[in-house]
Amino acid sequence: MDVSCTGTETATYQPGLTLRAKNVHTAVSGLLSPCTSPTTDITSGSYGQTFQATLSCDTLAAGLDATRVIHWSDGSTSAFAYHRAITNAAGQTTVTFAGTITAGRFRGATAVEQAIFVTPNVTQCLTSGGLTALGPGPVVLTVNHL
């Protein structure tokens, strides 16, 4: 293991998600703390990601391929290219990001991040304001060289 972190993640949607697909500005932010590593002095990390996408409450659970940049406490960064998968069970939405570090610190390592949110109340999707946020929810990130 190169580094393992716990923390929180929040996603916001503007305008809010409804049952009708529309162009939505999405902002995701994550705080990774504490982090532990047997080989580095990294103690924390963070990331922010914004994008425009055509989304609805129905398509929110669709897979997604993207890249986010993690900023580490030692001043280094890692580009994490991932595939996102979402499952809903027992009132929880689990988001799994699995991929590789393609640039920067830990380049070539595999990475898995899981975030857990309370499953959104579908009635929010029926209101004019829609679903505007998920989280904050707990997150765990692990980075491992093969």
N, CA, C and O of each residue as an XYZ file, in Angstrom:
584
protein
N       0.841     -1.176      0.000
C       0.000      0.000      0.000
C       0.887      1.242      0.000
O       1.827      1.345      0.789
N       0.582      2.180     -0.889
C       1.305      3.450     -0.924
C       0.701      4.444      0.061
O       1.418      5.097      0.820
N      -0.624      4.551      0.040
C      -1.301      5.467      0.958
C      -2.756      5.032      1.101
O      -3.365      4.531      0.155
N      -3.302      5.234      2.300
C      -4.707      4.942      2.570
C      -5.273      6.124      3.350
O      -4.666      6.593      4.313
N      -6.447      6.601      2.924
C      -7.048      7.784      3.554
C      -8.525      7.547      3.825
O      -9.194      6.802      3.109
N      -9.013      8.188      4.861
C     -10.447      8.305      5.092
C     -10.783      9.785      5.002
O      -9.893     10.634      5.059
N     -12.061     10.092      4.862
C     -12.455     11.491      4.768
C     -13.911     11.626      4.407
O     -14.730     10.782      4.769
N     -14.243     12.706      3.681
C     -15.621     12.969      3.262
C     -15.665     13.489      1.836
O     -14.699     14.063      1.332
N     -16.820     13.274      1.191
C     -17.055     13.793     -0.156
C     -18.450     14.384     -0.224
O     -19.385     13.872      0.392
N     -18.582     15.470     -0.981
C     -19.867     16.125     -1.207
C     -20.005     16.419     -2.694
O     -19.039     16.822     -3.342
N     -21.203     16.218     -3.236
C     -21.502     16.573     -4.623
C     -22.696     17.511     -4.625
O     -23.674     17.274     -3.916
N     -22.623     18.590     -5.430
C     -23.749     19.515     -5.563
C     -24.142     19.624     -7.034
O     -23.315     19.448     -7.928
N     -25.421     19.918     -7.265
C     -25.977     19.981     -8.613
C     -26.740     21.291     -8.775
O     -27.580     21.638     -7.945
N     -26.437     22.022     -9.866
C     -27.111     23.283    -10.137
C     -27.470     23.349    -11.606
O     -26.545     23.342    -12.419
N     -28.714     23.412    -12.021
C     -29.884     23.349    -11.150
C     -30.051     21.933    -10.581
O     -29.401     20.989    -11.031
N     -30.923     21.807     -9.598
C     -31.155     20.515     -8.962
C     -31.654     19.473     -9.944
O     -32.289     19.803    -10.945
N     -31.365     18.219     -9.655
C     -31.772     17.108    -10.521
C     -33.256     16.808    -10.334
O     -33.763     16.767     -9.213
N     -33.931     16.602    -11.444
C     -35.338     16.205    -11.444
C     -35.461     14.940    -12.290
O     -34.450     14.351    -12.674
N     -36.672     14.525    -12.577
C     -36.856     13.334    -13.409
C     -36.583     13.617    -14.885
O     -36.405     12.685    -15.670
N     -36.548     14.889    -15.268
C     -36.282     15.274    -16.658
C     -34.793     15.594    -16.823
O     -34.252     16.401    -16.068
N     -34.132     14.979    -17.790
C     -32.711     15.227    -18.034
C     -32.505     16.664    -18.514
O     -33.269     17.179    -19.329
N     -31.454     17.296    -17.989
C     -31.111     18.657    -18.392
C     -29.629     18.882    -18.133
O     -28.984     18.099    -17.437
N     -29.092     19.967    -18.704
C     -27.694     20.307    -18.510
C     -27.508     20.807    -17.076
O     -28.173     21.749    -16.646
N     -26.599     20.165    -16.346
C     -26.404     20.445    -14.926
C     -24.923     20.695    -14.655
O     -24.059     19.976    -15.157
N     -24.642     21.724    -13.852
C     -23.284     21.968    -13.362
C     -23.109     21.131    -12.097
O     -23.873     21.269    -11.142
N     -22.096     20.261    -12.099
C     -21.829     19.393    -10.961
C     -20.491     19.780    -10.350
O     -19.504     19.974    -11.060
N     -20.471     19.889     -9.023
C     -19.231     20.174     -8.296
C     -19.049     19.098     -7.228
O     -19.950     18.843     -6.429
N     -17.879     18.475     -7.226
C     -17.543     17.432     -6.258
C     -16.328     17.908     -5.476
O     -15.355     18.387     -6.059
N     -16.387     17.776     -4.159
C     -15.225     18.123     -3.346
C     -14.976     17.011     -2.336
O     -15.910     16.420     -1.793
N     -13.710     16.742     -2.102
C     -13.339     15.700     -1.164
C     -12.210     16.143     -0.258
O     -11.258     16.790     -0.694
N     -12.331     15.787      1.004
C     -11.271     16.012      1.984
C     -10.808     14.649      2.472
O     -11.611     13.856      2.964
N      -9.523     14.376      2.339
C      -8.946     13.088      2.722
C      -8.065     13.295      3.941
O      -6.945     13.791      3.821
N      -8.555     12.924      5.098
C      -7.791     13.086      6.330
C      -8.461     12.289      7.435
O      -9.657     12.444      7.684
N      -7.687     11.433      8.100
C      -6.239     11.290      8.006
C      -5.841     10.301      6.909
O      -6.635      9.468      6.471
N      -4.582     10.423      6.484
C      -3.980      9.465      5.559
C      -2.816      8.790      6.271
O      -2.127      9.398      7.090
N      -2.614      7.516      5.939
C      -1.467      6.790      6.471
C      -0.689      6.181      5.318
O      -1.256      5.802      4.294
N       0.609      6.095      5.505
C       1.469      5.540      4.471
C       2.739      5.008      5.114
O       3.352      5.683      5.942
N       3.138      3.789      4.732
C       4.381      3.253      5.286
C       5.628      3.852      4.651
O       6.721      3.707      5.198
N       5.488      4.527      3.500
C       6.671      4.981      2.767
C       6.715      6.485      2.513
O       7.712      6.975      1.982
N       5.678      7.234      2.871
C       5.670      8.675      2.618
C       5.236      9.408      3.878
O       4.801      8.796      4.853
N       5.364     10.730      3.840
C       4.928     11.537      4.974
C       3.582     12.223      4.690
O       3.247     13.223      5.324
N       2.830     11.689      3.755
C       1.520     12.256      3.425
C       0.556     12.010      4.588
O       0.396     10.881      5.054
N      -0.083     13.093      5.045
C      -1.034     12.993      6.156
C      -2.460     13.342      5.751
O      -3.408     13.032      6.472
N      -2.613     13.997      4.578
C      -3.956     14.378      4.128
C      -3.926     14.679      2.633
O      -2.865     14.733      2.011
N      -5.111     14.872      2.079
C      -5.245     15.226      0.674
C      -6.599     15.862      0.439
O      -7.460     15.873      1.319
N      -6.776     16.393     -0.761
C      -8.067     16.978     -1.126
C      -8.217     16.955     -2.644
O      -7.238     16.826     -3.379
N      -9.448     17.083     -3.091
C      -9.708     17.189     -4.522
C     -10.982     17.989     -4.747
O     -11.861     18.063     -3.888
N     -11.049     18.571     -5.907
C     -12.238     19.277     -6.354
C     -12.409     18.987     -7.827
O     -11.430     18.894     -8.567
N     -13.624     18.847     -8.246
C     -13.887     18.488     -9.637
C     -15.200     19.145    -10.037
O     -16.195     19.032     -9.320
N     -15.211     19.825    -11.166
C     -16.453     20.411    -11.675
C     -16.622     20.004    -13.128
O     -15.648     19.875    -13.870
N     -17.875     19.804    -13.524
C     -18.153     19.467    -14.917
C     -19.607     19.745    -15.236
O     -20.440     19.847    -14.335
N     -19.911     19.868    -16.506
C     -21.270     20.007    -17.027
C     -21.665     18.672    -17.627
O     -20.869     18.032    -18.314
N     -22.893     18.252    -17.366
C     -23.375     16.993    -17.932
C     -24.892     17.043    -18.017
O     -25.549     17.781    -17.283
N     -25.430     16.250    -18.919
C     -26.879     16.103    -19.000
C     -27.259     15.009    -18.016
O     -26.929     13.839    -18.211
N     -27.965     15.406    -16.945
C     -28.281     14.488    -15.862
C     -29.735     14.601    -15.449
O     -30.395     15.612    -15.688
N     -30.212     13.546    -14.829
C     -31.512     13.526    -14.167
C     -31.364     12.623    -12.951
O     -30.326     11.984    -12.776
N     -32.375     12.564    -12.125
C     -32.323     11.634    -10.991
C     -32.170     10.200    -11.480
O     -31.550      9.378    -10.805
N     -32.728      9.893    -12.644
C     -32.629      8.537    -13.190
C     -31.238      8.200    -13.712
O     -30.815      7.046    -13.635
N     -30.519      9.193    -14.244
C     -29.208      8.915    -14.837
C     -28.065      9.122    -13.853
O     -26.913      8.834    -14.180
N     -28.360      9.614    -12.660
C     -27.320      9.870    -11.672
C     -26.510      8.619    -11.370
O     -25.312      8.712    -11.103
N     -27.140      7.458    -11.406
C     -26.457      6.210    -11.064
C     -25.692      5.591    -12.235
O     -25.134      4.502    -12.100
N     -25.662      6.269    -13.371
C     -24.952      5.723    -14.534
C     -23.444      5.765    -14.310
O     -22.945      6.587    -13.543
N     -22.734      4.883    -14.978
C     -21.270      4.873    -14.903
C     -20.695      6.139    -15.510
O     -21.361      6.834    -16.277
N     -19.462      6.427    -15.163
C     -18.798      7.630    -15.651
C     -17.301      7.376    -15.657
O     -16.761      6.830    -14.695
N     -16.624      7.767    -16.733
C     -15.173      7.731    -16.793
C     -14.672      9.163    -16.736
O     -15.117     10.006    -17.515
N     -13.752      9.451    -15.825
C     -13.237     10.808    -15.670
C     -11.890     10.751    -14.950
O     -11.400      9.678    -14.600
N     -11.310     11.922    -14.739
C     -10.052     12.049    -14.008
C     -10.193     13.163    -12.988
O     -10.747     14.221    -13.287
N      -9.690     12.925    -11.778
C      -9.630     13.980    -10.763
C      -8.191     14.087    -10.280
O      -7.447     13.106    -10.286
N      -7.811     15.275     -9.866
C      -6.462     15.511     -9.357
C      -6.524     15.610     -7.838
O      -7.268     16.415     -7.277
N      -5.727     14.773     -7.193
C      -5.643     14.777     -5.736
C      -4.432     15.620     -5.338
O      -3.332     15.416     -5.853
N      -4.636     16.554     -4.433
C      -3.577     17.415     -3.910
C      -3.183     16.892     -2.532
O      -3.994     16.892     -1.605
N      -1.931     16.447     -2.403
C      -1.452     15.837     -1.169
C      -0.837     16.866     -0.230
O      -0.419     17.939     -0.664
N      -0.783     16.536      1.050
C      -0.263     17.446      2.077
C       1.216     17.777      1.895
O       1.683     18.780      2.435
N       1.964     16.966      1.152
C       3.385     17.247      0.932
C       3.619     18.148     -0.290
O       4.762     18.396     -0.672
N       2.523     18.637     -0.901
C       2.638     19.527     -2.056
C       2.592     18.821     -3.399
O       2.535     19.489     -4.432
N       2.615     17.500     -3.424
C       2.553     16.750     -4.679
C       1.098     16.538     -5.097
O       0.172     16.785     -4.324
N       0.918     16.076     -6.339
C      -0.420     15.775     -6.853
C      -0.416     14.410     -7.522
O       0.631     13.889     -7.905
N      -1.610     13.843     -7.655
C      -1.818     12.587     -8.383
C      -3.032     12.751     -9.276
O      -4.083     13.197     -8.817
N      -2.899     12.394    -10.554
C      -4.045     12.375    -11.475
C      -4.649     10.979    -11.420
O      -4.007     10.002    -11.803
N      -5.882     10.890    -10.945
C      -6.580      9.620    -10.741
C      -7.626      9.465    -11.845
O      -8.674     10.112    -11.812
N      -7.329      8.589    -12.838
C      -8.269      8.281    -13.919
C      -9.106      7.092    -13.476
O      -8.563      6.036    -13.152
N     -10.425      7.255    -13.460
C     -11.286      6.237    -12.868
C     -12.535      5.962    -13.691
O     -12.923      6.732    -14.569
N     -13.143      4.831    -13.367
C     -14.499      4.507    -13.806
C     -15.354      4.523    -12.547
O     -15.001      3.912    -11.538
N     -16.481      5.228    -12.611
C     -17.371      5.333    -11.460
C     -18.544      4.377    -11.636
O     -19.160      4.316    -12.700
N     -18.840      3.635    -10.574
C     -20.015      2.759    -10.546
C     -20.788      3.073     -9.269
O     -20.198      3.349     -8.225
N     -22.117      3.027     -9.365
C     -22.966      3.366     -8.227
C     -23.944      2.241     -7.956
O     -24.566      1.706     -8.873
N     -24.075      1.885     -6.676
C     -25.073      0.897     -6.271
C     -25.909      1.491     -5.138
O     -25.421      2.282     -4.330
N     -27.175      1.089     -5.101
C     -28.089      1.514     -4.045
C     -28.602      0.271     -3.338
O     -29.156     -0.627     -3.971
N     -28.415      0.219     -2.017
C     -28.909     -0.908     -1.229
C     -29.085     -0.469      0.216
O     -28.261      0.264      0.763
N     -30.159     -0.923      0.816
C     -30.420     -0.705      2.244
C     -30.326      0.763      2.637
O     -29.804      1.093      3.702
N     -30.828      1.641      1.780
C     -30.847      3.061      2.117
C     -29.526      3.778      1.944
O     -29.384      4.928      2.359
N     -28.543      3.101      1.327
C     -27.247      3.724      1.096
C     -26.913      3.716     -0.385
O     -27.212      2.760     -1.100
N     -26.293      4.789     -0.828
C     -25.745      4.873     -2.172
C     -24.236      4.764     -2.035
O     -23.601      5.609     -1.404
N     -23.658      3.718     -2.628
C     -22.209      3.517     -2.587
C     -21.644      3.845     -3.960
O     -22.044      3.263     -4.968
N     -20.710      4.782     -3.982
C     -20.060      5.195     -5.219
C     -18.643      4.648     -5.190
O     -17.878      4.956     -4.275
N     -18.282      3.835     -6.186
C     -16.948      3.249     -6.262
C     -16.218      3.834     -7.468
O     -16.706      3.776     -8.596
N     -15.054      4.391     -7.209
C     -14.174      4.929     -8.249
C     -12.978      3.986     -8.309
O     -12.254      3.852     -7.323
N     -12.758      3.335     -9.437
C     -11.643      2.394     -9.569
C     -10.844      2.752    -10.815
O     -11.408      2.974    -11.886
N      -9.521      2.805    -10.661
C      -8.697      3.146    -11.815
C      -7.225      3.160    -11.471
O      -6.757      2.395    -10.627
N      -6.495      4.056    -12.146
C      -5.050      4.140    -11.967
C      -4.616      5.588    -11.807
O      -5.303      6.523    -12.218
N      -3.457      5.733    -11.197
C      -2.819      7.046    -11.104
C      -2.008      7.207    -12.388
O      -1.041      6.481    -12.617
N      -2.409      8.160    -13.219
C      -1.805      8.305    -14.550
C      -0.689      9.332    -14.607
O       0.079      9.353    -15.569
N      -0.583     10.189    -13.591
C       0.468     11.210    -13.578
C       0.713     11.661    -12.145
O      -0.159     11.565    -11.281
N       1.930     12.157    -11.921
C       2.261     12.702    -10.616
C       2.660     11.637     -9.614
O       3.098     10.548     -9.983
N       2.502     11.967     -8.341
C       2.856     11.071     -7.237
C       2.096      9.761     -7.382
O       0.894      9.783     -7.647
N       2.742      8.653     -7.220
C       2.189      7.293     -7.296
C       1.823      6.862     -8.723
O       1.042      5.927     -8.901
N       2.377      7.533     -9.736
C       2.084      7.171    -11.130
C       2.263      5.670    -11.344
O       3.260      5.085    -10.921
N       1.272      5.049    -12.013
C       1.304      3.626    -12.300
C       0.612      2.779    -11.247
O       0.404      1.583    -11.454
N       0.253      3.379    -10.123
C      -0.425      2.630     -9.060
C      -1.916      2.505     -9.363
O      -2.487      3.327    -10.081
N      -2.527      1.483     -8.815
C      -3.984      1.365     -8.894
C      -4.580      2.126     -7.709
O      -3.940      2.289     -6.670
N      -5.799      2.581     -7.887
C      -6.464      3.314     -6.809
C      -7.935      2.926     -6.785
O      -8.558      2.716     -7.826
N      -8.473      2.835     -5.582
C      -9.902      2.577     -5.379
C     -10.387      3.545     -4.315
O      -9.782      3.687     -3.253
N     -11.484      4.202     -4.622
C     -12.108      5.109     -3.665
C     -13.578      4.740     -3.550
O     -14.245      4.510     -4.558
N     -14.080      4.685     -2.330
C     -15.503      4.432     -2.115
C     -16.077      5.537     -1.245
O     -15.516      5.892     -0.208
N     -17.212      6.075     -1.692
C     -17.945      7.079     -0.928
C     -19.334      6.520     -0.662
O     -19.917      5.848     -1.512
N     -19.854      6.803      0.518
C     -21.180      6.304      0.890
C     -22.066      7.483      1.263
O     -21.689      8.332      2.072
N     -23.244      7.519      0.661
C     -24.219      8.579      0.924
C     -25.545      7.958      1.322
O     -25.838      6.817      0.965
N     -26.337      8.706      2.055
C     -27.716      8.293      2.287
C     -28.403      8.357      0.934
O     -28.277      9.356      0.227
N     -29.132      7.302      0.557
C     -29.818      7.291     -0.729
C     -30.774      8.475     -0.798
O     -31.568      8.680      0.119
N     -30.708      9.262     -1.882
C     -31.569     10.437     -1.989
C     -33.048     10.061     -1.919
O     -33.467      9.017     -2.419
N     -33.809     10.921     -1.301
C     -35.253     10.755     -1.246
C     -35.815     11.100     -2.615
O     -35.668     12.231     -3.078
N     -36.454     10.143     -3.263
C     -36.948     10.338     -4.630
C     -37.944     11.490     -4.708
O     -38.130     12.064     -5.781
N     -38.581     11.837     -3.604
C     -39.535     12.953     -3.657
C     -38.826     14.274     -3.941
O     -39.445     15.202     -4.462
N     -37.529     14.376     -3.606
C     -36.779     15.582     -3.953
C     -36.741     15.774     -5.469
O     -36.744     16.902     -5.961
N     -36.705     14.684     -6.187
C     -36.648     14.748     -7.650
C     -37.970     15.245     -8.245
O     -38.010     15.671     -9.399
N     -39.026     15.192     -7.474
C     -40.344     15.614     -7.952
C     -40.627     17.082     -7.669
O     -41.617     17.620     -8.166
N     -39.784     17.744     -6.883
C     -39.995     19.155     -6.571
C     -39.390     20.028     -7.660
O     -38.560     19.563     -8.442
N     -39.797     21.277     -7.714
C     -39.269     22.181     -8.735
C     -37.778     22.447     -8.528
O     -37.053     22.657     -9.500
N     -37.308     22.441     -7.269
C     -35.886     22.670     -7.005
C     -35.021     21.455     -7.243
O     -33.822     21.582     -7.492
N     -35.621     20.265     -7.168
C     -34.898     19.031     -7.422
C     -33.890     18.671     -6.345
O     -33.819     19.310     -5.295
N     -33.121     17.648     -6.623
C     -32.058     17.167     -5.735
C     -30.825     18.029     -5.967
O     -30.280     18.036     -7.071
N     -30.375     18.756     -4.950
C     -29.271     19.700     -5.126
C     -27.942     19.223     -4.546
O     -26.906     19.827     -4.825
N     -27.944     18.146     -3.741
C     -26.680     17.715     -3.137
C     -26.733     16.269     -2.683
O     -27.796     15.739     -2.358
N     -25.577     15.647     -2.667
C     -25.336     14.357     -2.009
C     -24.208     14.586     -1.024
O     -23.180     15.166     -1.376
N     -24.389     14.138      0.200
C     -23.321     14.228      1.179
C     -23.471     15.410      2.105
O     -24.473     16.124      2.073
N     -22.457     15.610      2.935
C     -21.197     14.869      2.887
C     -21.361     13.422      3.341
O     -22.171     13.105      4.212
N     -20.571     12.568      2.726
C     -20.571     11.163      3.084
C     -19.159     10.684      3.299
O     -18.219     11.259      2.751
N     -18.989      9.630      4.096
C     -17.642      9.116      4.359
C     -17.017      8.507      3.101
O     -17.709      7.940      2.255
N     -15.710      8.639      3.002
C     -14.974      8.130      1.851
C     -13.705      7.433      2.336
O     -13.111      7.816      3.344
N     -13.302      6.393      1.590
C     -12.040      5.693      1.840
C     -11.302      5.589      0.500
O     -11.877      5.145     -0.494
N     -10.053      5.991      0.477
C      -9.206      5.916     -0.720
C      -7.982      5.090     -0.400
O      -7.335      5.290      0.628
N      -7.663      4.145     -1.301
C      -6.450      3.340     -1.172
C      -5.694      3.384     -2.487
O      -6.277      3.175     -3.551
N      -4.396      3.655     -2.417
C      -3.516      3.685     -3.596
C      -2.457      2.612     -3.395
O      -1.765      2.599     -2.377
N      -2.327      1.695     -4.384
C      -1.404      0.552     -4.283
C      -0.621      0.380     -5.568
O      -1.196      0.366     -6.656
N       0.699      0.249     -5.442
C       1.493     -0.182     -6.602
C       1.310     -1.686     -6.765
O       1.158     -2.411     -5.781
N       1.326     -2.142     -7.991
C       1.166     -3.583     -8.255
C       2.337     -4.377     -7.738
O       2.364     -5.600     -7.877
